């Protein structure tokens, strides 16, 4: 059953990050309690780092058994481990590495230092998803670009429509770097909850199109939904074009 979308507007960018972090703590505690393990997929970009920073500062995070939390990423730039432009590096620097996670359950996309190509990295990441997570998530946290892209699924890009796979190598990305690895739309939707975490006036048009259901080819964000719940978590600027 596909969930309907719920829009939640927070008073400021900081309150958005703090509230999303608190919401994530509850989701992780509930998942571990119900299933003994939690799987969360994080995102890059400024808001991706801000939710991690808020999570690291959230006192209630002590309630989470972090040794039972698996961390994934919806996409990754095909760059060497530790490169400052990688999503996981940015999340680490924001405080992910301070949460008490087991390094064995922090699943990073191989870069060119550990794989021969983006295709090989995508295949390796897919194999890890199948063996360690079954390819499903409790929470999928996604940012949204001004063009409406999510993960590395860009409007009118041939990789965006990939079907029958959990990952895809993306080349000629309209945003640098050109080579990336992304979860597919099908994989993104294998999530109990999908959260779009968006701030800034430059994202307002994309948010409107996403909430209103613009065609997938124009706005990939409009067509990814959680199995149980889909949330658009916004600041006032990002929500400014919603009716």
N, C-alpha and C positions, 0 to 999 in steps of 0.2 A: 504493500500500500504506500503510495507516494504521499508525503506530507504536504500540507499547505504551508505557505510562507508567513512568518510573523515578523513584523518590523518593530524594533525597539530602538528608540532614539534617546541617547544619553546627553546630559547637559554640556559636556565638553569632551575633547579628545582624551584627556587624562582620565576622566570618569568612565569613559568607554573602555579604556584599557583595564582599569581597576575592576570594573564590574564584570568584564569578560573573564579576567583571571579568577575572580571569586566564583563565577559560574562554572569555570573549568574545574576548579577544586571539587565542587559538588559532583560534577559529572564523573570525575575520576574515582572519587570515593564510592559513588553508587555502582560504577562498573566493577570495581574490585570486589565490592560486597556481593554483587549479583553473580559474577562470573569468575572471580579469583584473579582476574587480570584486566588491564585497561589498555586500549590502543587509541592513541591520539595522533593525528597528523597535523603538523604545524605549518606555518607559512613564513615567507620571507618579507622583505620590505619593511618600511618604518613601523607599521602597526604590528607586524609579526614580531618585531623586536620589543615593541612596547608592551604587548601582552606578556611576554616572557619576563620583562623587567618587573612588571606589576606582580606576576606570579611569584617571582623570587622574593618580593617584599611583602607578600600576603601572609599574615600570621597563620591563617587557617590551613596553609599548605602542609602544616605539621600533621594534619589529619590523614594525609595521603600516604599510603605505603608505596613509596616511589620505586622500590625494588620490583614491584609488580606492574609498572607502567612501561609500555612500549611506545617509543617516540619514532614517528616517521615524518616525511616531508612530502607535500603534494607535488613538488617539483624541485629540481636543483639545477643550477648552472653547471655546465660541464667544465669544471675548473679543478685544479689540484686541491687535495685536502688542505684545509687551513687558509685557502685563499680568502681575502677579506670580502670578496664579492659573492661568496657562496652563502646560501641561506642558512646552512647549519652553523657556519662560522659566526655569522651575525647573531644568531640565536644564542650560541655559546657565550659570546661576549656580553649579551644582554642578561645573562644569568642562568641559562639552561644548565650549565655544568655545575652550578651550585645547589641544585635541587636534591641531590642524593640519588640520582638515577644510576642503575647498573649500566656501565658502558656497553655490555652485551645486548642490552635492549634499546639502545639508541642506534637506529638503523639508518646509516648514511648512504647516499648514492655514490658509487665509485666515481672518481674523477679520472682524468687522463694519466695520473700517476699510478692508477690501479686497474686500468682497463685500456683496451686497444682502440675503442671507439665509443661514441655515445650509444650506439646500438648494443654493444657488449655490456655497457653499464646498465642500460635499461633491462636487458635480459637478467643480469645479476640481481638487480633490485627486485624484479618480478619474482625470481626464485626465492629471495629472502621473504618477500610478502607471503608467498604460498607456504613456506616452511615455518615461519615464525608468527604469522598472523592470520593465515587463511584468507588474506586479501580483503578483510573487512575491518571497520573502525568503529569505535564508540563515538568519537567526535572528529570531524573533519573541519579544521579551521582554514579558511580561505580569504585571501585578500582579493580585491577586484581592481584591475587597472582602469585608467580613464577610457580605454577603448572597449572595456567590458570583458577583458580576458581574465581567466582564472588559471592557477597553476601556470603551466606554459602552453595552454590551449588558447591560441590567439584567433580573433575573427578572421575568417576567410583563409586560414592557414590549413594546408592539407593534413597536417598532423592532428588537428583538432577533432576531426571526424573519425579517428581510428576506432575500429570496433573489433571485438573478439580478442582483446588483449588487456592486460592490467597496466602496462607501461608503454611509453612510446619515446623514441629518440626524436628530438625536434631540431631541425636545421633551418638556417636562414631566419632565425627569430627576428621580428621587427624591433625588438629591444636587445641591446648587447648583454651578454655575449651571444653569438649566433647559435651556438650548440648547447642544448639542454636535454634533460631527461624529465619527463612528466608522467604522472598518473593519467590514465585515460578518463574520459567522462564516465564510462561504465564503472571504473574502479572508484572514482570519487563518490559515486552514488551508493557504493556498498558501505554506507555509513549510517549508523543509527541517527546521528544528528549532523547536519551541515550548518556551519556558522560562517556567514560572510561578515568579516570585520573590516569596516570601511570608514575612513575619516578624510575630510578635505573637500573643498568646493570643486576641485578638478575632477572628483569622482561622481559628482551629483548626477550628471546625465547618464553615466553608466549604471548607477544605482536605480534611477528611474526606469531605464530600459530593462534592467534585470528583474525588478519587482513586477513590472507590467507584462513581461513575457515576450520581449523582442525575439525574433528568430535566432536560433542557435548560431547560424553562420555569422550573424552580426554581433551577438552578445552571448558568448558561451555561459556567462554567469546566470543567465535567465533559465538555464535548463539543467542545473544540477540541484538535486533535492535529497534531503535525508530520508531514510526509510520511516523514521518516526517524527522528526521535526526539522524544519528549516528556519533558521533565524537570520535576519539582516540586522546586525548590531552596528549602529551608526552614530556619528556625531551630528550636530545640527547642520553643519555645512554639507556633509554628504547627503543628508535627507532633504536638502532645500528645494529640490524639484519634485518631490512627491506631493500628490494632492492631499 
